[in-house]
Amino acid sequence: MGKDMNDEAFEEQVPESLALVSETSEGPQELQEEEKTSRYELAAEFGSTLRLPEGIDVNPGDIDIEFADETMIINMGPQHPSTHGVLRLMMELDGEVILRTKPVVGYLHTGMEKTGEGLTYLQGPTNVTRMDYLAPLSNELVFSMATEKLLGLEMPDRVTWIRMLMVELNRCASHLMWMATNGMDLGSSSMMIYGFREREMILSFFEKVTGLRMNHNYIRPGGVAADLPDGWEDDVLSIIETIPGRLDEYDELLTGQPIFRERVDNVGIITAEQAIALSATGPILRSTGVAWDLRRDMPYLNYDQVEFDVIVGSIGDCFDRYSVRLNEIRESLRIIAQIADKMPSGDYKIQDKKVTPPPRMRIDESMEALIHHFKIYTEGFKVPEGEVYVAIESPRGEIGCYMVSDGSAKPYRMHIRGPSFVNLQTLPTMLRGGIIADAIAAISSVDPVMGEVDR
């Protein structure tokens, strides 16, 4: 310390330092002791009132909830790569047994939805692409589709197929990243190396098409930023020929491995009823046996013109979620092969001067094109008044974009239904009754991306 502090001055400092504890508290977000927690909240935590028919009321005091006599509340983590200081899990433990869990979020808050209301519709994809940074193209797609629905635009056929190609490759890359990090979480460092190896092939293709490995700003209202480069078919063919054999290696490395199976079999179980009540989507919902996939059940783009299977599990444990994602990579590769065969020629963006800027070469030749380019990029384009909700199937489940237009060049309101945020609700149900070691597997199996949670 710079100078001596007498006892009296030190005592004056104590209350201030203790006050810091309350100042840094997350308040109601934090997990409280049982006697400080309302019966309504306890009933919700234990799944007693997940979903009730309209008009029916249940007195939480009638619900019998038993607790151990001596418990402790601890902070869990960070453990998973996606939770390095941005997802806080508070747990009430009886020894090593988890009685209650509460996810605390908000540490990565970027305000992307509010930021989106200050950007033009053309600038919007640069903002939303950073939410789920493992599936940036899905973010761009849902934003662009919502904007185009407000504008009443119909995309050229080639645009639709290019978008399908890119988001399916992105689904593979996202699931490969999950395979890698899930393997590392459970002690398989080899899986971490292999997952990144295969993902690198896809990211290299993205870099060739968009100029970037992630956060592409490639899918935009009105089409895509650029056409596919020459030789793209060879690159895609290399991907769909190489990765299936590598997936078989994953099967051999993990699926039948006794230690891996002990860590995931019957761990983190969630039932179909619980998953539906908690609004879970994607691999978490499908792992319970519910075959719900927006690509098949509410088709968008040209998904009704390709063949693929919806992969489902049986009991909703960590192994089912692993199996669903592993086999979804195979199905996405199957879709990609069909897209490559069906890819038509034509425009890569809509030829509407009100929405899309002129070709780069025209700017050097025409003052009118230069003015057009300048106005599009500085003022944007106006969108008719209205509101819309568009949803697509991202690697983590249903990502939706709710957008309200007031007739200007910027959204009046924008809200994203992030699947990672909703899926985190399933953690208390998955973890209840398990032990701390099981929590590592369960957290990883949810595959949360916190950039999407703290929008």
C-alpha positions as CSV (number, residue, x, y, z in Angstrom):
1,M,0.0,0.0,0.0
2,G,1.2,3.5,-0.7
3,K,0.8,4.8,2.9
4,D,0.1,3.4,6.3
5,M,-3.5,3.1,7.3
6,N,-4.4,3.4,11.0
7,D,-7.0,1.1,12.6
8,E,-9.8,3.7,12.6
9,A,-9.3,4.4,8.9
10,F,-9.3,0.7,8.1
11,E,-12.5,0.1,9.9
12,E,-14.1,2.8,7.9
13,Q,-13.1,1.0,4.7
14,V,-14.7,-2.3,5.8
15,P,-18.4,-1.4,5.2
16,E,-17.5,-0.1,1.7
17,S,-15.7,-3.3,0.7
18,L,-18.6,-5.4,2.0
19,A,-21.0,-3.2,0.1
20,L,-19.2,-4.2,-3.1
21,V,-20.6,-7.7,-2.6
22,S,-24.2,-6.5,-2.9
23,E,-23.3,-4.1,-5.7
24,T,-22.0,-7.0,-7.8
25,S,-25.0,-9.2,-7.0
26,E,-27.2,-10.2,-9.9
27,G,-30.2,-10.0,-7.6
28,P,-33.3,-12.0,-8.6
29,Q,-31.2,-13.8,-11.3
30,E,-29.2,-15.5,-8.7
31,L,-30.1,-18.8,-7.1
32,Q,-31.4,-18.1,-3.6
33,E,-31.6,-20.4,-0.6
34,E,-34.8,-22.5,-0.4
35,E,-36.3,-20.4,2.5
36,K,-35.8,-17.2,0.4
37,T,-37.3,-18.7,-2.8
38,S,-41.0,-18.4,-3.4
39,R,-43.1,-21.6,-3.9
40,Y,-44.0,-20.4,-7.3
41,E,-40.4,-20.3,-8.4
42,L,-39.6,-23.6,-6.7
43,A,-42.5,-25.2,-8.5
44,A,-41.3,-23.9,-11.9
45,E,-37.7,-25.0,-11.1
46,F,-39.0,-28.5,-10.5
47,G,-41.1,-28.7,-13.6
48,S,-44.3,-29.0,-11.6
49,T,-46.0,-26.1,-13.6
50,L,-44.2,-26.2,-16.9
51,R,-47.4,-26.0,-18.8
52,L,-51.0,-25.8,-17.7
53,P,-54.3,-25.5,-19.6
54,E,-55.7,-22.0,-19.9
55,G,-57.8,-21.1,-16.9
56,I,-56.4,-23.7,-14.5
57,D,-54.6,-22.5,-11.4
58,V,-52.4,-24.6,-9.2
59,N,-51.5,-23.6,-5.6
60,P,-47.7,-24.1,-5.4
61,G,-48.1,-24.7,-1.7
62,D,-49.8,-28.0,-2.6
63,I,-46.7,-29.3,-4.4
64,D,-44.5,-31.5,-2.3
65,I,-40.9,-30.5,-2.8
66,E,-38.3,-32.3,-0.6
67,F,-34.9,-30.9,0.1
68,A,-31.8,-32.3,1.9
69,D,-31.1,-30.9,5.4
70,E,-27.7,-29.5,4.7
71,T,-26.9,-28.1,1.2
72,M,-24.6,-25.5,-0.3
73,I,-24.9,-23.1,-3.2
74,I,-21.9,-22.8,-5.4
75,N,-20.9,-21.2,-8.7
76,M,-20.1,-23.7,-11.4
77,G,-17.6,-23.2,-14.2
78,P,-16.4,-21.9,-16.5
79,Q,-16.0,-25.3,-18.1
80,H,-17.3,-25.4,-21.6
81,P,-15.5,-23.3,-24.3
82,S,-18.7,-21.3,-24.7
83,T,-18.9,-20.4,-21.0
84,H,-15.5,-18.8,-20.3
85,G,-16.8,-16.2,-18.0
86,V,-20.1,-15.5,-19.9
87,L,-22.4,-18.2,-18.5
88,R,-22.7,-18.5,-14.8
89,L,-24.4,-21.6,-13.3
90,M,-25.4,-21.5,-9.7
91,M,-26.1,-24.9,-8.2
92,E,-27.5,-26.1,-4.9
93,L,-25.7,-29.3,-3.9
94,D,-26.2,-32.1,-1.5
95,G,-22.7,-33.4,-1.5
96,E,-22.0,-34.0,-5.2
97,V,-25.7,-34.4,-6.1
98,I,-27.2,-31.4,-7.9
99,L,-30.6,-30.4,-6.4
100,R,-31.2,-27.2,-8.2
101,T,-29.6,-25.2,-11.0
102,K,-30.0,-21.6,-12.2
103,P,-28.3,-20.2,-15.3
104,V,-27.3,-16.6,-14.9
105,V,-26.8,-14.7,-18.2
106,G,-26.1,-11.2,-19.3
107,Y,-22.3,-11.0,-19.0
108,L,-21.8,-10.8,-22.8
109,H,-24.6,-8.4,-23.5
110,T,-23.9,-6.5,-26.8
111,G,-27.3,-5.0,-27.5
112,M,-27.4,-6.3,-31.0
113,E,-31.2,-6.0,-31.3
114,K,-31.2,-2.3,-30.2
115,T,-28.1,-1.7,-32.4
116,G,-30.1,-3.2,-35.4
117,E,-32.7,-0.5,-35.0
118,G,-30.1,2.1,-35.7
119,L,-28.7,0.5,-38.8
120,T,-30.3,0.4,-42.3
121,Y,-31.7,-2.9,-43.6
122,L,-28.6,-3.1,-45.9
123,Q,-26.3,-2.8,-42.8
124,G,-28.3,-5.2,-40.7
125,P,-26.5,-8.4,-41.7
126,T,-23.2,-7.0,-40.5
127,N,-24.7,-6.8,-37.1
128,V,-26.7,-10.0,-36.8
129,T,-24.0,-12.2,-38.3
130,R,-22.1,-11.8,-35.0
131,M,-24.8,-13.3,-32.7
132,D,-24.4,-17.0,-33.2
133,Y,-20.8,-16.8,-34.4
134,L,-20.7,-20.5,-35.2
135,A,-23.6,-20.2,-37.6
136,P,-23.3,-16.6,-38.9
137,L,-25.0,-17.5,-42.2
138,S,-28.2,-18.6,-40.5
139,N,-28.3,-15.2,-38.7
140,E,-27.9,-13.4,-42.0
141,L,-30.5,-15.6,-43.7
142,V,-33.3,-15.1,-41.2
143,F,-32.7,-11.3,-41.1
144,S,-32.7,-11.1,-44.9
145,M,-35.8,-13.2,-45.3
146,A,-37.7,-11.0,-42.9
147,T,-36.7,-7.9,-44.7
148,E,-37.6,-9.4,-48.1
149,K,-41.0,-10.5,-46.7
150,L,-41.7,-6.9,-45.7
151,L,-40.6,-5.7,-49.2
152,G,-42.7,-8.4,-50.9
153,L,-39.7,-9.6,-52.9
154,E,-39.2,-13.0,-54.5
155,M,-35.6,-14.1,-55.0
156,P,-34.1,-15.4,-58.2
157,D,-33.8,-19.2,-58.2
158,R,-30.0,-19.2,-58.1
159,V,-30.0,-17.0,-55.0
160,T,-32.2,-19.5,-53.1
161,W,-30.0,-22.4,-54.0
162,I,-26.8,-20.6,-53.1
163,R,-28.3,-19.7,-49.7
164,M,-29.2,-23.3,-49.1
165,L,-25.7,-24.4,-50.0
166,M,-24.1,-22.0,-47.6
167,V,-26.3,-22.6,-44.6
168,E,-26.1,-26.4,-44.9
169,L,-22.3,-26.2,-45.1
170,N,-22.5,-23.9,-42.1
171,R,-24.6,-26.5,-40.3
172,C,-21.9,-29.0,-40.9
173,A,-19.2,-26.6,-39.6
174,S,-21.2,-25.8,-36.5
175,H,-21.8,-29.5,-35.6
176,L,-18.2,-30.3,-36.3
177,M,-17.2,-27.6,-33.8
178,W,-19.6,-29.1,-31.3
179,M,-18.1,-32.6,-31.9
180,A,-14.7,-31.2,-31.2
181,T,-15.5,-29.2,-28.0
182,N,-17.8,-31.9,-26.7
183,G,-15.0,-34.4,-27.1
184,M,-12.6,-32.1,-25.3
185,D,-15.1,-31.6,-22.4
186,L,-15.3,-35.3,-21.9
187,G,-11.6,-36.0,-22.2
188,S,-11.1,-36.8,-25.8
189,S,-8.4,-34.4,-27.0
190,S,-8.1,-36.3,-30.3
191,M,-11.7,-35.4,-31.1
192,M,-10.9,-31.7,-30.7
193,I,-8.1,-32.0,-33.3
194,Y,-10.2,-34.0,-35.7
195,G,-13.3,-31.7,-35.5
196,F,-11.2,-28.6,-36.2
197,R,-9.5,-30.5,-39.1
198,E,-12.7,-31.2,-41.0
199,R,-14.3,-27.8,-40.1
200,E,-11.2,-26.1,-41.7
201,M,-12.2,-27.5,-45.1
202,I,-15.6,-25.7,-44.9
203,L,-14.1,-22.5,-43.5
204,S,-11.6,-22.4,-46.4
205,F,-14.5,-22.7,-48.9
206,F,-16.3,-19.9,-47.1
207,E,-13.2,-17.7,-47.3
208,K,-13.0,-18.3,-51.0
209,V,-16.7,-17.4,-51.5
210,T,-17.2,-14.6,-49.0
211,G,-13.7,-13.4,-48.3
212,L,-14.0,-14.2,-44.6
213,R,-14.0,-17.4,-42.5
214,M,-16.8,-16.2,-40.2
215,N,-19.1,-13.1,-39.8
216,H,-19.4,-13.0,-43.5
217,N,-22.1,-10.4,-44.4
218,Y,-22.7,-12.6,-47.4
219,I,-26.4,-13.2,-47.4
220,R,-28.1,-9.8,-47.7
221,P,-31.6,-8.5,-48.4
222,G,-32.0,-8.9,-52.1
223,G,-29.6,-11.8,-52.7
224,V,-26.0,-12.6,-51.8
225,A,-22.9,-10.4,-51.9
226,A,-21.2,-12.2,-54.8
227,D,-21.7,-15.2,-57.1
228,L,-20.0,-18.5,-56.4
229,P,-16.4,-18.5,-57.6
230,D,-15.2,-20.6,-60.5
231,G,-14.4,-24.1,-59.4
232,W,-16.8,-24.1,-56.5
233,E,-18.2,-27.4,-57.6
234,D,-14.8,-29.1,-57.1
235,D,-14.4,-27.7,-53.6
236,V,-17.9,-28.8,-52.6
237,L,-17.3,-32.3,-54.1
238,S,-14.1,-32.6,-52.1
239,I,-16.0,-31.7,-48.9
240,I,-18.8,-34.2,-49.4
241,E,-16.4,-36.9,-50.4
242,T,-14.0,-36.4,-47.5
243,I,-16.1,-35.8,-44.4
244,P,-18.3,-38.9,-44.5
245,G,-15.2,-41.2,-44.0
246,R,-14.0,-38.9,-41.2
247,L,-17.5,-39.2,-39.5
248,D,-17.0,-43.0,-39.6
249,E,-13.8,-42.4,-37.7
250,Y,-15.7,-40.4,-35.1
251,D,-18.1,-43.3,-34.7
252,E,-15.2,-45.7,-34.1
253,L,-13.5,-43.2,-31.7
254,L,-16.5,-42.3,-29.6
255,T,-19.7,-44.1,-30.2
256,G,-18.5,-47.5,-29.0
257,Q,-15.9,-46.2,-26.6
258,P,-16.8,-47.5,-23.1
259,I,-15.6,-44.5,-21.2
260,F,-17.4,-42.1,-23.5
261,R,-20.6,-44.1,-23.2
262,E,-20.4,-44.1,-19.4
263,R,-20.2,-40.3,-19.5
264,V,-23.2,-39.7,-21.8
265,D,-25.6,-42.7,-21.4
266,N,-28.7,-41.8,-19.3
267,V,-27.0,-38.5,-18.4
268,G,-28.9,-35.2,-18.7
269,I,-32.2,-36.8,-19.6
270,I,-35.1,-34.6,-20.7
271,T,-38.5,-35.9,-21.8
272,A,-40.4,-34.9,-24.9
273,E,-43.1,-33.3,-22.7
274,Q,-40.5,-31.3,-20.8
275,A,-38.7,-30.2,-24.0
276,I,-41.9,-29.0,-25.6
277,A,-43.0,-27.2,-22.4
278,L,-39.7,-25.4,-22.2
279,S,-39.9,-24.4,-25.9
280,A,-36.7,-26.3,-26.8
281,T,-35.9,-26.8,-30.4
282,G,-33.2,-28.3,-32.7
283,P,-31.2,-31.3,-31.6
284,I,-32.4,-31.0,-28.0
285,L,-36.0,-31.5,-29.0
286,R,-35.3,-34.1,-31.6
287,S,-33.2,-36.1,-29.2
288,T,-36.4,-36.8,-27.2
289,G,-38.0,-38.5,-30.2
290,V,-40.0,-35.4,-31.5
291,A,-39.3,-35.2,-35.3
292,W,-39.7,-31.4,-35.6
293,D,-37.5,-29.7,-38.2
294,L,-38.6,-26.4,-39.8
295,R,-36.9,-27.4,-43.1
296,R,-39.4,-30.3,-43.4
297,D,-42.4,-29.2,-41.4
298,M,-42.5,-25.5,-42.4
299,P,-40.4,-25.5,-45.6
300,Y,-38.6,-22.4,-46.7
301,L,-36.1,-21.7,-49.5
302,N,-36.2,-24.9,-51.6
303,Y,-36.1,-27.5,-48.9
304,D,-39.2,-29.1,-50.2
305,Q,-37.3,-30.0,-53.4
306,V,-34.5,-32.0,-51.7
307,E,-34.6,-35.3,-49.9
308,F,-33.3,-35.8,-46.3
309,D,-34.3,-37.5,-43.1
310,V,-35.1,-35.8,-39.8
311,I,-32.8,-37.5,-37.2
312,V,-34.4,-38.3,-33.8
313,G,-33.3,-39.9,-30.6
314,S,-35.3,-42.0,-28.1
315,I,-34.8,-40.9,-24.4
316,G,-33.3,-37.4,-24.7
317,D,-29.9,-38.0,-22.9
318,C,-26.5,-36.7,-23.8
319,F,-25.8,-39.7,-26.1
320,D,-28.9,-39.0,-28.1
321,R,-27.9,-35.4,-28.6
322,Y,-24.5,-36.6,-29.7
323,S,-26.0,-39.1,-32.1
324,V,-28.5,-36.6,-33.6
325,R,-25.8,-34.0,-34.4
326,L,-23.4,-36.7,-35.8
327,N,-26.0,-37.9,-38.2
328,E,-27.3,-34.5,-39.0
329,I,-23.9,-33.8,-40.6
330,R,-24.5,-36.8,-42.8
331,E,-27.9,-35.5,-43.8
332,S,-26.6,-32.0,-44.5
333,L,-23.9,-33.5,-46.8
334,R,-26.7,-35.4,-48.6
335,I,-28.6,-32.1,-49.1
336,I,-25.4,-30.4,-50.3
337,A,-24.9,-33.0,-53.0
338,Q,-28.4,-32.5,-54.3
339,I,-27.9,-28.7,-54.2
340,A,-24.7,-29.0,-56.3
341,D,-26.7,-31.0,-58.9
342,K,-29.6,-28.7,-59.0
343,M,-27.8,-25.3,-58.9
344,P,-29.3,-23.2,-61.7
345,S,-27.7,-20.3,-63.6
346,G,-28.9,-16.8,-63.3
347,D,-28.6,-13.7,-61.1
348,Y,-27.1,-13.9,-57.6
349,K,-29.2,-10.9,-56.6
350,I,-32.5,-9.4,-57.5
351,Q,-32.4,-6.8,-60.2
352,D,-34.3,-4.1,-58.4
353,K,-32.5,-0.7,-58.3
354,K,-34.4,0.3,-55.2
355,V,-32.9,-2.5,-53.2
356,T,-29.6,-3.7,-54.7
357,P,-26.6,-1.5,-55.7
358,P,-25.4,-1.4,-59.3
359,P,-22.5,-3.6,-60.5
360,R,-19.1,-2.4,-59.6
361,M,-18.0,-1.8,-63.2
362,R,-21.0,0.4,-63.8
363,I,-19.9,2.9,-61.2
364,D,-16.8,3.8,-63.3
365,E,-18.9,4.4,-66.4
366,S,-22.1,6.1,-65.2
367,M,-22.7,9.1,-62.9
368,E,-26.2,7.8,-62.4
369,A,-24.8,4.4,-61.2
370,L,-22.4,6.2,-58.8
371,I,-25.3,8.3,-57.3
372,H,-27.4,5.2,-57.0
373,H,-24.5,3.3,-55.2
374,F,-23.9,6.3,-52.9
375,K,-27.6,6.6,-51.9
376,I,-28.0,2.9,-51.3
377,Y,-25.0,2.7,-49.0
378,T,-25.6,6.0,-47.1
379,E,-29.4,6.2,-46.9
380,G,-30.4,2.6,-47.5
381,F,-33.8,1.7,-49.0
382,K,-37.2,2.3,-47.5
383,V,-39.3,-0.7,-46.4
384,P,-43.1,-0.5,-46.3
385,E,-44.8,-0.3,-43.0
386,G,-45.7,-3.7,-41.4
387,E,-44.5,-6.4,-39.0
388,V,-43.3,-9.9,-39.8
389,Y,-41.9,-13.0,-38.1
390,V,-39.7,-15.4,-40.1
391,A,-38.2,-18.6,-38.6
392,I,-35.6,-21.0,-40.0
393,E,-33.8,-24.1,-38.6
394,S,-30.3,-23.1,-37.4
395,P,-27.8,-25.7,-36.0
396,R,-29.2,-25.0,-32.5
397,G,-32.9,-24.9,-33.4
398,E,-35.4,-22.3,-34.4
399,I,-34.0,-18.9,-34.9
400,G,-36.6,-16.3,-35.7
401,C,-36.6,-12.7,-36.6
402,Y,-39.5,-10.4,-35.6
403,M,-39.3,-7.1,-37.4
404,V,-41.5,-4.0,-37.4
405,S,-41.1,-1.4,-40.1
406,D,-42.4,2.2,-39.8
407,G,-41.7,2.9,-43.5
408,S,-38.2,4.2,-43.0
409,A,-34.9,2.7,-44.0
410,K,-34.3,1.3,-40.6
411,P,-36.3,-1.3,-38.6
412,Y,-38.5,0.3,-36.0
413,R,-38.2,-2.8,-33.8
414,M,-36.2,-6.0,-34.2
415,H,-36.2,-9.0,-32.0
416,I,-34.4,-12.3,-32.5
417,R,-35.7,-15.6,-31.1
418,G,-32.3,-17.1,-30.3
419,P,-32.4,-20.9,-29.8
420,S,-29.4,-20.9,-27.5
421,F,-31.2,-18.5,-25.1
422,V,-34.4,-20.7,-25.0
423,N,-32.5,-24.0,-24.8
424,L,-30.6,-22.9,-21.7
425,Q,-34.0,-23.3,-19.9
426,T,-33.5,-27.0,-20.2
427,L,-30.4,-27.2,-18.1
428,P,-32.1,-27.2,-14.6
429,T,-34.3,-30.1,-15.8
430,M,-31.3,-32.0,-17.3
431,L,-29.0,-31.6,-14.2
432,R,-31.5,-32.3,-11.4
433,G,-30.5,-35.4,-9.5
434,G,-27.2,-35.8,-11.4
435,I,-23.7,-35.2,-10.1
436,I,-21.2,-32.4,-10.8
437,A,-19.3,-34.5,-13.3
438,D,-22.5,-35.1,-15.3
439,A,-23.0,-31.4,-15.5
440,I,-20.0,-31.0,-17.8
441,A,-21.5,-33.4,-20.3
442,A,-25.0,-31.9,-20.0
443,I,-23.9,-28.3,-20.5
444,S,-21.9,-29.3,-23.5
445,S,-24.8,-31.2,-25.0
446,V,-26.9,-28.1,-25.1
447,D,-24.4,-26.4,-27.4
448,P,-25.0,-22.9,-26.2
449,V,-23.5,-19.9,-28.0
450,M,-23.5,-17.0,-25.6
451,G,-23.3,-14.4,-28.3
452,E,-26.8,-15.5,-29.3
453,V,-28.0,-15.6,-25.7
454,D,-27.0,-12.1,-24.7
455,R,-28.2,-10.1,-27.7
